[in-house]
């Protein structure tokens, strides 16, 4: 697409390739799309990642701010994230552009955008929502003064558009802003094209005689360890094997690794490449009910795009289930998790698995078509901003 004039877009987020992080991968995909459309793209991110690097090559003009903290102390991390968000938005404000796309990592990045970009054109790309996530994970009460202050400042100056992760999160955000002038786009996180997957078989996938389950990715505050423990404790190693590849803040990662250590049929593996996700038959995902709409885990989306099935421990009234239920099993978070896991194992069949994997392939096609259409709509919106 030939543009009449060069349009510049700033994308602001903590993570960006080659540093790991699904939000950074999503930012890079949008950056490439806008670059291919003839726009100038500036990416402002933190010059570090808590989770290491990958093989992705960054695109766009890169501007970095220094990482402030690498530890696990929650209070220190909160203050470091708060300051990093300010530095990111302040730096972006100094880089000339026509529109700024602000994501929600680090926490309260959207608050700084509301405060510092009030005279600028900007789009909010929602991932985890703050300050709501602080209350959802028990870090702060939603009745406290700091929470009410953060919330007030976050909604003080609304963006001109919002990119959400699904229809239910969209409805949630609409109630937050209560402003009909805002344009909304829906772009689930974790979509990729299954046709891009290679035929290389990783060593951990060498055994085709048992159904492979996997927990792949972030394990943090929104996710249930009890769900994973129940899966592990009731695993029939003659029928199933379980692979675990996790990263995240806090103690959950080490707790899970220690819990599965030495157990038959379970293997802790290195980071899994996107093209290898298809070798996991059933992906495991969870979201505590208080985090519904505040977070929308990408694991279910990525598993479907890999042509795999999933087990989701969470609420039925969530984008993860509403959009993808044909390819998964639901263990409602209102149900006792042990009973739910036992029911899953009891009713599991290879025929049912095959049906869900076929449904996943159809859903993957739809997700990729919808993604292409949404990216086109975002581009057109920026052009007419």
C-alpha positions as CSV (number, residue, x, y, z in Angstrom):
1,X,0.0,0.0,0.0
2,X,1.5,3.3,-1.1
3,X,0.9,6.1,1.4
4,X,0.5,9.7,0.4
5,X,2.8,10.7,3.3
6,X,5.0,8.9,5.7
7,X,3.0,8.1,8.8
8,X,5.0,7.4,12.0
9,X,3.7,5.1,14.7
10,X,5.2,4.6,18.2
11,X,4.6,1.2,19.9
12,X,5.3,1.2,23.7
13,X,5.8,-2.0,25.7
14,X,8.2,-3.5,28.2
15,X,9.3,-6.6,26.1
16,X,10.3,-6.7,22.5
17,X,12.3,-9.2,20.4
18,X,14.9,-10.6,20.8
19,X,13.7,-10.6,24.5
20,X,11.1,-13.2,25.3
21,X,7.5,-12.4,26.1
22,X,4.2,-12.9,24.2
23,X,3.3,-9.2,24.4
24,X,6.6,-8.4,22.7
25,X,6.0,-11.0,20.0
26,X,2.5,-9.4,19.4
27,X,4.1,-5.9,19.2
28,X,6.6,-7.1,16.7
29,X,3.9,-8.7,14.4
30,X,2.0,-5.4,14.3
31,X,5.2,-3.4,13.8
32,X,6.1,-5.6,10.7
33,X,2.5,-5.2,9.4
34,X,2.7,-1.5,9.6
35,X,6.2,-1.3,8.2
36,X,5.1,-3.4,5.2
37,X,2.3,-0.9,4.7
38,X,4.9,1.8,4.3
39,X,4.7,3.4,7.8
40,X,7.6,4.4,10.0
41,X,7.5,2.4,13.2
42,X,9.4,3.3,16.4
43,X,9.4,0.8,19.2
44,X,10.1,1.9,22.8
45,X,10.9,-0.9,25.2
46,X,13.0,-1.9,28.2
47,X,16.5,-3.0,27.4
48,X,16.2,-6.3,29.2
49,X,14.0,-9.2,29.9
50,X,13.5,-11.3,33.0
51,X,13.1,-14.4,30.8
52,X,16.0,-14.3,28.4
53,X,16.2,-14.0,24.7
54,X,14.9,-15.9,21.7
55,X,15.7,-16.1,18.0
56,X,13.3,-13.4,16.8
57,X,14.8,-10.5,14.9
58,X,13.4,-7.1,16.0
59,X,11.9,-4.8,13.4
60,X,11.4,-1.0,13.4
61,X,13.5,1.8,14.9
62,X,14.3,0.7,18.5
63,X,14.5,3.0,21.5
64,X,15.3,1.5,24.9
65,X,15.1,2.5,28.5
66,X,17.3,0.8,31.1
67,X,16.0,-2.1,33.2
68,X,15.6,-1.1,36.8
69,X,15.1,-4.3,38.7
70,X,15.6,-8.0,38.1
71,X,14.7,-9.5,41.4
72,X,11.6,-11.4,42.7
73,X,10.6,-9.0,45.5
74,X,7.0,-8.0,44.8
75,X,7.2,-4.5,46.2
76,X,10.5,-3.7,44.5
77,X,9.1,-5.1,41.3
78,X,6.0,-3.0,41.6
79,X,7.9,0.3,42.1
80,X,10.4,-0.6,39.3
81,X,7.5,-1.3,36.9
82,X,5.8,1.9,37.9
83,X,8.9,3.9,37.1
84,X,9.7,2.0,34.0
85,X,6.2,2.7,32.6
86,X,6.8,6.4,33.2
87,X,10.2,6.3,31.5
88,X,8.8,4.4,28.5
89,X,5.9,6.8,27.9
90,X,8.1,9.9,28.5
91,X,10.7,8.6,26.0
92,X,8.0,7.9,23.5
93,X,6.5,11.4,23.9
94,X,9.9,12.8,22.8
95,X,9.9,10.8,19.5
96,X,7.8,12.4,16.9
97,X,4.9,10.4,15.6
98,X,1.3,10.6,14.3
99,X,-0.1,8.0,16.7
100,X,1.1,6.0,19.8
101,X,0.1,2.4,20.5
102,X,0.5,1.8,24.2
103,X,0.3,-1.8,25.6
104,X,-0.2,-2.7,29.3
105,X,3.2,-4.1,30.3
106,X,4.7,-3.0,32.6
107,X,1.8,-2.6,35.0
108,X,0.2,0.8,34.9
109,X,1.8,1.7,31.6
110,X,-1.8,2.7,30.5
111,X,-2.0,5.1,33.5
112,X,1.2,6.9,32.3
113,X,-0.3,7.1,28.8
114,X,-3.4,8.7,30.2
115,X,-1.4,11.3,32.1
116,X,1.3,12.1,29.6
117,X,-0.4,11.6,26.2
118,X,-3.5,13.6,26.9
119,X,-2.9,15.9,23.9
120,X,-1.6,13.1,21.6
121,X,-3.4,10.6,19.5
122,X,-3.1,7.2,21.1
123,X,-4.4,3.6,21.1
124,X,-4.6,1.3,24.1
125,X,-3.7,-2.3,23.4
126,X,-5.0,-4.2,26.4
127,X,-3.3,-7.3,27.7
128,X,-3.5,-7.5,31.4
129,X,-5.6,-4.6,32.8
130,X,-4.3,-2.4,35.5
131,X,-5.0,-1.4,38.2
132,X,-7.7,-4.1,38.2
133,X,-5.0,-6.9,38.1
134,X,-3.6,-5.6,41.4
135,X,-6.9,-6.3,43.2
136,X,-7.5,-9.6,41.3
137,X,-4.2,-11.0,42.5
138,X,-4.6,-9.8,46.1
139,X,-1.9,-7.2,46.0
140,X,-4.1,-4.3,46.9
141,X,-7.8,-3.8,47.9
142,X,-10.1,-2.3,45.3
143,X,-11.4,-0.1,48.1
144,X,-8.0,1.3,49.1
145,X,-7.0,4.9,48.3
146,X,-4.0,3.8,46.1
147,X,-6.3,1.6,43.9
148,X,-8.9,4.3,43.5
149,X,-6.3,6.9,42.7
150,X,-4.6,4.6,40.1
151,X,-8.0,3.8,38.5
152,X,-9.0,7.5,38.4
153,X,-5.8,8.5,36.7
154,X,-6.0,5.5,34.3
155,X,-9.4,6.5,32.9
156,X,-8.8,10.3,33.2
157,X,-7.9,10.7,29.5
158,X,-9.2,7.9,27.4
159,X,-7.5,6.6,24.2
160,X,-9.1,7.2,20.8
161,X,-9.2,3.4,20.2
162,X,-8.7,0.1,22.1
163,X,-7.4,-3.2,20.9
164,X,-8.8,-5.9,23.1
165,X,-8.3,-9.6,23.4
166,X,-11.9,-10.7,22.8
167,X,-15.5,-9.6,22.9
168,X,-16.0,-10.1,26.6
169,X,-12.9,-8.1,27.5
170,X,-14.2,-5.4,25.1
171,X,-17.5,-5.2,27.0
172,X,-15.5,-5.0,30.3
173,X,-13.3,-2.1,29.0
174,X,-16.4,-0.3,27.6
175,X,-17.8,-0.2,31.1
176,X,-14.5,1.2,32.4
177,X,-14.4,4.1,30.0
178,X,-18.2,4.6,29.3
179,X,-17.4,6.6,26.2
180,X,-19.0,5.9,22.9
181,X,-16.4,7.8,20.8
182,X,-13.8,5.1,21.4
183,X,-13.2,2.7,18.5
184,X,-12.8,-1.0,19.5
185,X,-10.8,-3.7,17.8
186,X,-10.6,-7.4,18.8
187,X,-7.3,-9.2,18.4
188,X,-6.7,-12.3,20.6
189,X,-3.1,-12.7,21.7
190,X,-1.2,-15.9,20.5
191,X,-2.6,-16.3,16.9
192,X,-0.2,-17.8,14.4
193,X,-0.5,-19.7,11.2
194,X,-0.2,-23.5,11.6
195,X,1.2,-23.8,8.1
196,X,4.3,-22.1,9.3
197,X,5.1,-25.1,11.5
198,X,8.0,-27.3,10.5
199,X,8.2,-31.1,10.4
200,X,11.1,-31.2,12.8
201,X,10.3,-33.4,15.8
202,X,11.9,-32.3,19.1
203,X,13.4,-35.0,21.3
204,X,10.7,-34.7,24.0
205,X,8.0,-35.5,21.4
206,X,9.6,-38.8,20.2
207,X,7.1,-41.1,22.0
208,X,3.9,-41.3,19.9
209,X,2.3,-44.1,21.9
210,X,1.0,-41.9,24.7
211,X,-1.1,-38.7,24.6
212,X,1.1,-35.7,25.3
213,X,-0.1,-33.0,27.6
214,X,1.9,-29.8,28.2
215,X,2.0,-26.7,30.3
216,X,4.0,-24.3,28.2
217,X,4.7,-20.7,29.0
218,X,4.1,-18.2,31.8
219,X,3.1,-19.4,35.3
220,X,2.2,-16.4,37.4
221,X,-0.4,-14.9,39.6
222,X,-3.4,-15.5,37.3
223,X,-2.7,-19.2,37.0
224,X,-3.6,-22.1,39.3
225,X,-1.0,-24.4,40.8
226,X,-3.7,-26.6,42.3
227,X,-5.0,-27.3,38.9
228,X,-1.6,-28.5,37.7
229,X,-1.0,-30.5,40.9
230,X,-4.3,-32.3,40.3
231,X,-3.3,-33.1,36.7
232,X,0.1,-34.4,37.9
233,X,-1.2,-36.4,40.9
234,X,-3.8,-38.3,38.7
235,X,-1.6,-38.8,35.6
236,X,-1.7,-42.3,34.2
237,X,1.8,-42.6,32.8
238,X,0.7,-45.6,30.6
239,X,-1.8,-43.4,28.7
240,X,-0.3,-39.9,29.1
241,X,2.9,-38.1,29.4
242,X,3.3,-34.5,30.6
243,X,5.9,-31.9,29.5
244,X,6.5,-28.8,31.5
245,X,8.2,-25.6,30.2
246,X,7.6,-22.6,32.4
247,X,8.8,-19.2,33.3
248,X,7.4,-16.4,35.5
249,X,7.7,-14.3,38.6
250,X,7.5,-15.5,42.2
251,X,7.7,-19.0,43.6
252,X,5.2,-20.9,41.4
253,X,7.7,-21.8,38.7
254,X,10.1,-23.5,41.1
255,X,7.3,-25.0,43.1
256,X,5.9,-26.8,40.0
257,X,9.4,-27.9,38.9
258,X,10.1,-29.4,42.3
259,X,6.7,-31.0,42.5
260,X,7.1,-32.9,39.2
261,X,10.7,-33.8,39.8
262,X,11.3,-37.5,39.5
263,X,7.6,-38.4,38.7
264,X,7.1,-41.0,36.1
265,X,5.8,-39.8,32.7
266,X,6.7,-36.1,33.4
267,X,9.6,-34.2,31.8
268,X,10.7,-30.6,32.4
269,X,11.9,-29.3,29.0
270,X,13.6,-26.2,27.6
271,X,11.6,-23.3,26.1
272,X,9.3,-24.6,23.3
273,X,9.5,-23.1,19.8
274,X,6.2,-22.0,18.4
275,X,6.4,-24.5,15.5
276,X,6.8,-27.3,18.1
277,X,3.5,-26.6,19.9
278,X,1.7,-29.0,17.6
279,X,3.6,-31.9,19.2
280,X,1.6,-31.3,22.4
281,X,-1.8,-33.0,22.0
282,X,-3.4,-31.2,24.9
283,X,-2.3,-27.9,26.3
284,X,-3.1,-26.9,29.9
285,X,-4.3,-23.4,30.8
286,X,-6.0,-21.8,33.8
287,X,-7.3,-18.4,35.0
288,X,-8.6,-17.7,38.5
289,X,-12.2,-16.4,38.3
290,X,-11.4,-13.0,39.8
291,X,-9.1,-12.4,36.8
292,X,-11.7,-13.0,34.1
293,X,-11.6,-10.3,31.5
294,X,-8.6,-8.7,33.3
295,X,-6.4,-11.3,31.8
296,X,-7.0,-13.5,28.8
297,X,-4.2,-16.2,28.7
298,X,-2.8,-16.7,25.2
299,X,-2.0,-20.4,25.8
300,X,-5.4,-21.6,24.6
301,X,-5.2,-19.4,21.5
302,X,-1.7,-20.7,20.6
303,X,-2.7,-24.3,21.3
304,X,-5.6,-24.0,18.9
305,X,-3.5,-22.4,16.2
306,X,-1.1,-25.3,16.6
307,X,-3.9,-27.7,15.9
308,X,-3.9,-29.0,19.4
309,X,-6.7,-29.4,22.0
310,X,-6.7,-27.8,25.5
311,X,-8.0,-28.2,29.0
312,X,-9.1,-24.9,30.6
313,X,-9.6,-24.4,34.3
314,X,-11.6,-21.1,34.6
315,X,-15.0,-19.5,34.0
316,X,-17.2,-20.4,31.1
317,X,-18.0,-16.7,30.7
318,X,-14.5,-15.8,29.5
319,X,-13.0,-15.2,26.0
320,X,-10.8,-18.2,26.3
321,X,-13.8,-20.5,26.4
322,X,-16.4,-18.5,24.4
323,X,-14.1,-18.2,21.4
324,X,-12.5,-21.7,21.5
325,X,-14.7,-24.2,23.3
326,X,-15.1,-26.6,20.4
327,X,-11.4,-27.4,20.8
328,X,-11.2,-27.9,24.5
329,X,-12.4,-29.3,27.8
330,X,-13.7,-26.9,30.5
331,X,-13.1,-27.5,34.2
332,X,-15.3,-24.7,35.7
333,X,-13.5,-22.7,38.4
334,X,-16.7,-23.0,40.5
335,X,-16.1,-26.8,40.6
336,X,-13.7,-28.5,42.9
337,X,-10.6,-28.8,40.9
338,X,-9.8,-32.4,41.9
339,X,-13.3,-33.5,40.9
340,X,-12.9,-31.6,37.6
341,X,-9.6,-33.2,36.8
342,X,-10.9,-36.7,37.7
343,X,-13.9,-36.2,35.4
344,X,-11.6,-35.1,32.6
345,X,-9.4,-38.2,32.9
346,X,-12.5,-40.5,33.3
347,X,-14.3,-39.2,30.2
348,X,-11.2,-38.8,28.0
349,X,-11.0,-40.7,24.8
350,X,-8.7,-40.6,21.7
351,X,-11.8,-40.2,19.5
352,X,-12.8,-37.1,21.5
353,X,-9.3,-35.8,21.3
354,X,-9.2,-36.2,17.5
355,X,-12.5,-34.4,17.2
356,X,-11.2,-31.5,19.2
357,X,-8.0,-31.3,17.2
358,X,-10.0,-31.2,14.0
359,X,-12.1,-28.4,15.5
360,X,-8.9,-26.6,16.5
361,X,-7.7,-26.6,12.9
362,X,-11.0,-25.0,11.7
363,X,-10.8,-22.5,14.5
364,X,-7.2,-21.7,13.6
365,X,-8.2,-20.8,10.1
366,X,-10.9,-18.5,11.4
367,X,-8.6,-16.9,13.9
368,X,-6.1,-16.1,11.2
369,X,-8.7,-14.7,8.9
370,X,-10.1,-12.5,11.6
371,X,-6.6,-11.4,12.6
372,X,-5.8,-10.4,9.0
373,X,-9.1,-8.4,8.8
374,X,-8.5,-6.7,12.2
375,X,-5.0,-5.7,11.2
376,X,-6.4,-4.2,8.1
377,X,-9.0,-2.3,10.1
378,X,-6.4,-1.0,12.5
379,X,-4.3,0.2,9.6
380,X,-7.2,2.0,8.0
381,X,-8.1,3.6,11.3
382,X,-4.5,4.9,11.7
383,X,-4.6,6.3,8.2
384,X,-7.8,8.2,8.9
385,X,-6.9,9.2,12.5
